[in-house]
Amino acid sequence: MTQPPSSPPPERGLFVAFEGGDGAGKSTQVRLLVTALTAAGRSVVVTRQPGGTELGSQIRDLLLHGGEVSPRAEALLFAADKAQHVDHLIRPALDRGEDVVTDRYTDSSIAYQGAGRDLGPDEIHRLLDWAVGGLFPDLTIVLDVPAEVGRQRRGSVHDRLEREHDEFHDRVRRHFLDLAAAAPARYLVVDGTQPPARLHTEIVTRLHGIPALAGLREASG
């Protein structure tokens, strides 16, 4: 009996991560990009880290709003969140051909725990590489703002990491920029002090270089 031809597997989706210090405006740019991708007819999964899964939400509450957590325990909890996130949300979505846009990914842990907590960026990178099974974004967008600007934008409400002093946040900022400088083909650094619409235009312009996104248009609003 002749077997009917099987359907080709779906093309792998696009994986985009937004990174940057607290108060950089990542949430706004995630929303604008998801709107633009959806308007272009693409199926998009949007998420944030820590979080995104049932376990991740529990880890997020513990890390950001719980009691004292040692630096090494903090790094391991962030890695656990990412491992669960990749296995249960990100990789399955990409394999289905859906795009994934995430507010934070591995670079945040490398910058915050590796550089900010002085645990060693290389050590944290190796931990996270194992945790996510070598899955890294097609493009990482770093929204760069000085520590004092981020603090002003956050106002009076701060989680456990946001409460750290500006020297901590300056180390984090410098390491984000170092990561981007080391792999410019995989990163886009934008000045987060610019108006949101201008930042969105820069991001869409960069994404136009990906053939599958040639029809992408800027989101309005």
Secondary structure as GFF3:
##gff-version 3
##sequence-region A 1 221
A	DSSP	beta_strand	15	20	.	.	.	ID=ss1
A	DSSP	alpha_helix	26	39	.	.	.	ID=ss2
A	DSSP	beta_strand	44	48	.	.	.	ID=ss3
A	DSSP	alpha_helix	54	65	.	.	.	ID=ss4
A	DSSP	alpha_helix	71	85	.	.	.	ID=ss5
A	DSSP	pi_helix	86	90	.	.	.	ID=ss6
A	DSSP	alpha_helix	91	95	.	.	.	ID=ss7
A	DSSP	beta_strand	99	103	.	.	.	ID=ss8
A	DSSP	alpha_helix	106	109	.	.	.	ID=ss9
A	DSSP	pi_helix	110	116	.	.	.	ID=ss10
A	DSSP	alpha_helix	121	131	.	.	.	ID=ss11
A	DSSP	beta_strand	139	144	.	.	.	ID=ss12
A	DSSP	alpha_helix	147	154	.	.	.	ID=ss13
A	DSSP	alpha_helix	166	182	.	.	.	ID=ss14
A	DSSP	three_ten_helix	184	186	.	.	.	ID=ss15
A	DSSP	beta_strand	187	191	.	.	.	ID=ss16
A	DSSP	alpha_helix	196	207	.	.	.	ID=ss17
A	DSSP	three_ten_helix	211	213	.	.	.	ID=ss18
###
